[in-house]
Amino acid sequence: MLTQSQIEYLHDNGLMPDWAYYQQNGKTAQENYVSQKRKINEEMLSKLRAKKEEAELEKEIEEQVGKAVEKALDELLSDFEKKMK
């Protein structure tokens, strides 16, 4: 039989799956339920934040690419106009 600290160590380090942890951790079903809900909510918030950061980064890249393309076209057109004169 594992001690409580061993159970916590194994779970915290990914060596014990949640289903086994919740059966052996000595907490009530209600405590385990609250813990699971908290964990799921934290994971969802983390994913949402990552998605938001990704969208912001994508928008910034699009703006920079747009400016770079516009600058390159301006330079090409100015060279073309000079040659036409």
ROSE-4610 file (N, C-alpha, C; in Angstrom, 1 decimal, always signed):
// ROSE-4610
residu = [M/M/M/L/L/L/T/T/T/Q/Q/Q/S/S/S/Q/Q/Q/I/I/I/E/E/E/Y/Y/Y/L/L/L/H/H/H/D/D/D/N/N/N/G/G/G/L/L/L/M/M/M/P/P/P/D/D/D/W/W/W/A/A/A/Y/Y/Y/Y/Y/Y/Q/Q/Q/Q/Q/Q/N/N/N/G/G/G/K/K/K/T/T/T/A/A/A/Q/Q/Q/E/E/E/N/N/N/Y/Y/Y/V/V/V/S/S/S/Q/Q/Q/K/K/K/R/R/R/K/K/K/I/I/I/N/N/N/E/E/E/E/E/E/M/M/M/L/L/L/S/S/S/K/K/K/L/L/L/R/R/R/A/A/A/K/K/K/K/K/K/E/E/E/E/E/E/A/A/A/E/E/E/L/L/L/E/E/E/K/K/K/E/E/E/I/I/I/E/E/E/E/E/E/Q/Q/Q/V/V/V/G/G/G/K/K/K/A/A/A/V/V/V/E/E/E/K/K/K/A/A/A/L/L/L/D/D/D/E/E/E/L/L/L/L/L/L/S/S/S/D/D/D/F/F/F/E/E/E/K/K/K/K/K/K/M/M/M/K/K/K]
num = [1/1/1/2/2/2/3/3/3/4/4/4/5/5/5/6/6/6/7/7/7/8/8/8/9/9/9/10/10/10/11/11/11/12/12/12/13/13/13/14/14/14/15/15/15/16/16/16/17/17/17/18/18/18/19/19/19/20/20/20/21/21/21/22/22/22/23/23/23/24/24/24/25/25/25/26/26/26/27/27/27/28/28/28/29/29/29/30/30/30/31/31/31/32/32/32/33/33/33/34/34/34/35/35/35/36/36/36/37/37/37/38/38/38/39/39/39/40/40/40/41/41/41/42/42/42/43/43/43/44/44/44/45/45/45/46/46/46/47/47/47/48/48/48/49/49/49/50/50/50/51/51/51/52/52/52/53/53/53/54/54/54/55/55/55/56/56/56/57/57/57/58/58/58/59/59/59/60/60/60/61/61/61/62/62/62/63/63/63/64/64/64/65/65/65/66/66/66/67/67/67/68/68/68/69/69/69/70/70/70/71/71/71/72/72/72/73/73/73/74/74/74/75/75/75/76/76/76/77/77/77/78/78/78/79/79/79/80/80/80/81/81/81/82/82/82/83/83/83/84/84/84/85/85/85]
x = [+0.8/+0.0/+0.9/+0.5/+1.2/+0.8/+1.8/+1.5/+0.9/+0.2/-0.4/+0.6/+1.8/+2.8/+3.3/+3.4/+3.8/+2.7/+1.5/+0.4/+0.4/+0.6/+0.7/+1.9/+3.0/+4.2/+4.0/+3.5/+3.2/+2.3/+1.2/+0.2/+0.8/+1.4/+2.0/+3.0/+3.7/+4.7/+4.3/+3.0/+2.4/+2.6/+2.9/+3.2/+1.9/+0.9/-0.4/-1.5/-2.3/-3.4/-4.5/-5.2/-6.2/-7.2/-7.7/-8.7/-8.2/-6.9/-6.3/-6.1/-5.6/-5.4/-6.7/-7.8/-9.0/-9.6/-9.2/-9.7/-8.8/-7.6/-6.7/-6.3/-6.7/-6.1/-6.8/-7.8/-8.4/-9.3/-9.6/-10.5/-11.9/-12.9/-14.3/-14.6/-15.7/-16.1/-16.4/-16.9/-17.2/-15.9/-14.9/-13.6/-12.9/-13.0/-12.4/-13.1/-14.5/-15.2/-14.8/-14.7/-14.3/-12.9/-12.0/-10.7/-10.6/-11.4/-11.5/-12.0/-13.1/-13.7/-12.7/-12.0/-11.0/-9.9/-9.4/-8.4/-8.8/-10.1/-10.6/-10.8/-11.3/-11.4/-10.1/-9.1/-7.8/-7.2/-7.4/-6.9/-7.6/-8.9/-9.7/-9.2/-9.0/-8.6/-7.2/-6.4/-5.0/-5.1/-5.9/-6.1/-6.7/-7.6/-8.2/-7.2/-6.4/-5.4/-4.4/-4.0/-3.0/-3.6/-4.9/-5.5/-5.6/-5.9/-6.0/-4.6/-3.6/-2.2/-1.8/-2.2/-1.9/-2.6/-3.9/-4.6/-4.0/-3.6/-2.9/-1.6/-0.8/+0.4/+0.2/-0.8/-1.1/-1.5/-2.3/-2.7/-1.5/-0.6/+0.6/+1.5/+1.6/+2.4/+1.7/+0.4/-0.3/-0.1/-0.1/+0.1/+1.6/+2.5/+3.9/+4.2/+3.6/+3.7/+3.1/+1.9/+1.2/+2.1/+2.7/+3.5/+4.7/+5.3/+6.5/+6.2/+5.0/+4.6/+4.3/+3.7/+3.4/+4.6/+5.6/+6.9/+7.6/+7.6/+8.3/+7.6/+6.3/+5.6/+5.9/+5.9/+6.2/+7.6/+8.6/+9.9/+9.9/+9.3/+9.2/+8.6/+7.4/+6.7/+7.6/+8.3/+9.1/+10.2/+10.8/+11.9/+11.3/+10.1/+9.4/+9.1/+8.6/+8.3/+9.6/+10.7/+12.0/+12.4/+12.3/+12.7/+11.8/+10.5/+9.6/+9.8/+10.5/+10.7/+11.9]
y = [-1.2/+0.0/+1.2/+2.2/+3.5/+4.4/+5.3/+6.3/+7.5/+8.4/+9.5/+10.4/+10.6/+11.4/+10.7/+9.3/+8.6/+8.7/+8.7/+8.8/+10.2/+11.2/+12.6/+12.8/+12.2/+12.3/+11.7/+10.5/+9.8/+10.5/+11.0/+11.7/+13.1/+13.8/+15.1/+15.0/+13.9/+13.7/+12.9/+12.7/+12.0/+10.5/+9.9/+8.5/+7.7/+8.4/+7.8/+8.5/+7.8/+8.4/+8.9/+9.9/+10.6/+9.6/+8.6/+7.7/+6.9/+6.5/+5.7/+6.7/+7.9/+8.8/+9.1/+9.3/+9.7/+8.5/+7.3/+6.2/+6.0/+6.4/+6.1/+7.3/+8.5/+9.6/+9.9/+9.1/+9.3/+10.5/+11.2/+12.3/+11.8/+12.6/+12.2/+12.4/+11.8/+11.9/+13.4/+14.2/+15.6/+16.3/+16.1/+16.7/+16.4/+15.1/+14.7/+15.4/+15.5/+16.1/+17.6/+18.3/+19.7/+19.8/+19.0/+19.0/+18.7/+17.8/+17.5/+18.7/+19.3/+20.4/+21.6/+21.8/+22.9/+22.6/+21.4/+21.0/+21.2/+20.8/+20.9/+22.4/+23.2/+24.6/+25.3/+25.0/+25.5/+25.2/+23.9/+23.5/+24.2/+24.4/+25.1/+26.6/+27.2/+28.6/+28.8/+27.8/+27.8/+27.7/+26.8/+26.7/+27.9/+28.5/+29.8/+30.9/+31.0/+32.1/+31.8/+30.6/+30.2/+30.6/+30.3/+30.5/+32.1/+32.8/+34.3/+34.8/+34.3/+34.8/+34.5/+33.3/+32.9/+33.8/+34.1/+35.0/+36.4/+36.9/+38.2/+38.2/+37.1/+37.0/+36.9/+36.1/+36.0/+37.4/+38.1/+39.5/+40.4/+40.3/+41.1/+40.7/+39.5/+39.0/+39.5/+39.4/+39.8/+41.3/+42.1/+43.5/+43.8/+43.1/+43.3/+42.9/+41.7/+41.3/+42.2/+42.7/+43.7/+45.0/+45.5/+46.6/+46.3/+45.2/+44.8/+44.7/+44.1/+43.9/+45.3/+46.1/+47.5/+48.3/+48.2/+48.8/+48.3/+47.0/+46.4/+46.8/+46.9/+47.3/+48.8/+49.6/+51.1/+51.2/+50.5/+50.5/+50.1/+49.0/+48.5/+49.6/+50.1/+51.1/+52.4/+52.8/+54.0/+53.8/+52.6/+52.2/+52.2/+51.7/+51.6/+53.0/+53.8/+55.2/+56.0/+55.7/+56.4/+55.9/+54.7/+54.1/+54.6/+54.9/+55.3/+56.8/+57.6/+59.0/+59.2]
z = [+0.0/+0.0/+0.0/-0.8/-0.9/+0.2/+0.6/+1.5/+0.8/+1.5/+0.9/+0.1/+0.7/+0.0/-1.3/-1.3/-2.5/-3.6/-3.2/-4.1/-4.7/-3.9/-4.4/-5.4/-5.0/-5.8/-7.2/-7.2/-8.4/-9.3/-8.7/-9.5/-10.0/-9.2/-9.6/-10.7/-10.7/-11.7/-12.9/-13.0/-14.2/-14.2/-13.1/-13.1/-12.6/-12.2/-11.8/-12.5/-13.3/-14.0/-13.0/-13.4/-12.6/-12.0/-12.8/-12.3/-11.1/-11.2/-10.0/-8.8/-9.1/-8.0/-7.3/-8.0/-7.3/-6.5/-6.9/-6.1/-4.8/-4.8/-3.8/-2.9/-3.2/-2.5/-1.1/-0.8/+0.6/+0.7/-0.4/-0.3/-0.6/-0.3/-0.5/-2.0/-2.4/-3.8/-4.2/-3.3/-3.5/-3.7/-2.8/-2.9/-4.2/-4.6/-5.9/-7.1/-7.0/-8.0/-8.2/-7.1/-7.1/-7.7/-7.3/-7.8/-9.3/-9.8/-11.2/-12.0/-11.5/-12.2/-12.2/-11.2/-11.1/-12.2/-12.2/-13.2/-14.6/-14.9/-16.2/-16.6/-15.7/-15.9/-16.2/-15.4/-15.6/-16.9/-17.4/-18.7/-19.8/-19.6/-20.7/-20.7/-19.6/-19.6/-20.2/-19.9/-20.5/-22.0/-22.5/-23.9/-24.6/-23.9/-24.4/-24.5/-23.4/-23.4/-24.5/-24.7/-25.8/-27.1/-27.3/-28.6/-28.8/-27.8/-27.9/-28.3/-27.6/-27.9/-29.3/-29.8/-31.1/-32.1/-31.9/-32.8/-32.8/-31.6/-31.6/-32.4/-32.2/-32.9/-34.4/-34.8/-36.2/-36.8/-36.1/-36.5/-36.7/-35.7/-35.8/-37.0/-37.2/-38.4/-39.7/-39.8/-41.0/-41.2/-40.2/-40.3/-40.8/-40.2/-40.6/-42.1/-42.5/-43.8/-44.8/-44.4/-45.3/-45.5/-44.4/-44.5/-45.4/-45.2/-46.0/-47.5/-47.8/-49.2/-49.8/-49.0/-49.5/-49.8/-48.9/-49.1/-50.3/-50.5/-51.6/-52.9/-53.0/-54.2/-54.4/-53.4/-53.6/-54.2/-53.7/-54.3/-55.7/-56.0/-57.4/-58.3/-57.9/-58.7/-58.9/-57.8/-58.0/-58.9/-58.9/-59.9/-61.3/-61.4/-62.7/-63.3/-62.4/-62.8/-63.2/-62.6/-62.9/-64.3/-64.6/-65.9/-67.0/-66.7/-67.7/-68.1/-67.3/-67.5/-68.4]
